[in-house]
Amino acid sequence: MNSNSKIPHYNEKIQELKNGSDIGYCRICNKYRPLSRDHVPPESCGNSHKVIITVGKNMFISQNGLNCRTICSECNNTLLGINLDKEFKLLYDRLLSYKKSNISLPNKTLEINIDAVKVMRGIVGHFLSINVYGNETIKDILSKPINDNGYAYFDYRQFVLGLSSRIENCKIYYWYYPFYDIKIIPYFVYAKDIRSEAEGVIYGSLIKVFPIAIFLVDTRNSTIFPNTSCIDFDSLGSLNKLVFSTEKIMPREWPDHPQSYELLGFTMGASIDIKR
């Protein structure tokens, strides 16, 4: 999809996001401050690939990485840059080395000793910086405090800021994502086996950026859960490492490109747009 007719507001919204605002409410701490430019993903972690953001019927594409002026310098430089991004860089370097080596691991599993919570907080933090979509212009949205009603974004922000040790009512599933296109869907519902009584749904947010995909699953509304690794916040061992299967690679376009007898519903306000 390359034409503007197929991607509503694609040029305008990406440019709006990049321009952001000189001052406004930070998308992470929700304080009214001068805003700085965030790179999604960090510049040291492959910020040169196509970024696709899907919101409702709209698909916004930035062909060569993405940056946006939507978060304050304290959140951008101190919280993310000095603290959380360093942990993600360790993960990025380790998995990039594995990808380039083309070696076959004996047990088809790669365990990386790392602060899993910091990695997840950093990824979700950058996700929040681009989650600035609505019926108004991005500058207008940034001029008002964040309204958390209806979504889990308040819990996301508490987690990123370190004010909560976990995302309430949410499980974080993840898998090795050896592809360079970046895909982000702020909130959607995925339904499988719609032809049978075994139908199930997953509500959540999806972030896929080399070398990891994470699925923030809303446990309040979901009836099934992904068959991938999951962060167990009650297990210290789960928080000190990430475990990736190198044999069972999830399909590149799962779950955002549904197959036969599957549905995808994009939430935008009170509406849901369904895609087969």
JOZI-V164890 format. One record per run of one state. SS is the DSSP state (helix for helix, strand for strand, loop for the rest). FROM is the first residue (numbers start at 0). LEN is the number of residues. If there is no record, write none. Layout:
# JOZI-V164890
SS&FROM&LEN ; SS&FROM&LEN
This chain:
# JOZI-V164890
loop&0&9 ; helix&9&10 ; loop&19&3 ; strand&22&3 ; loop&25&6 ; strand&31&9 ; loop&40&2 ; helix&42&3 ; loop&45&5 ; strand&50&5 ; loop&55&2 ; strand&57&5 ; loop&62&3 ; strand&65&7 ; helix&72&29 ; loop&101&7 ; strand&108&5 ; loop&113&2 ; helix&115&15 ; loop&130&7 ; helix&137&5 ; loop&142&10 ; helix&152&8 ; loop&160&9 ; strand&169&7 ; loop&176&5 ; strand&181&11 ; loop&192&7 ; strand&199&10 ; loop&209&2 ; strand&211&7 ; loop&218&10 ; strand&228&2 ; loop&230&5 ; helix&235&4 ; loop&239&1 ; strand&240&5 ; loop&245&16 ; strand&261&7 ; loop&268&2 ; strand&270&5 ; loop&275&1
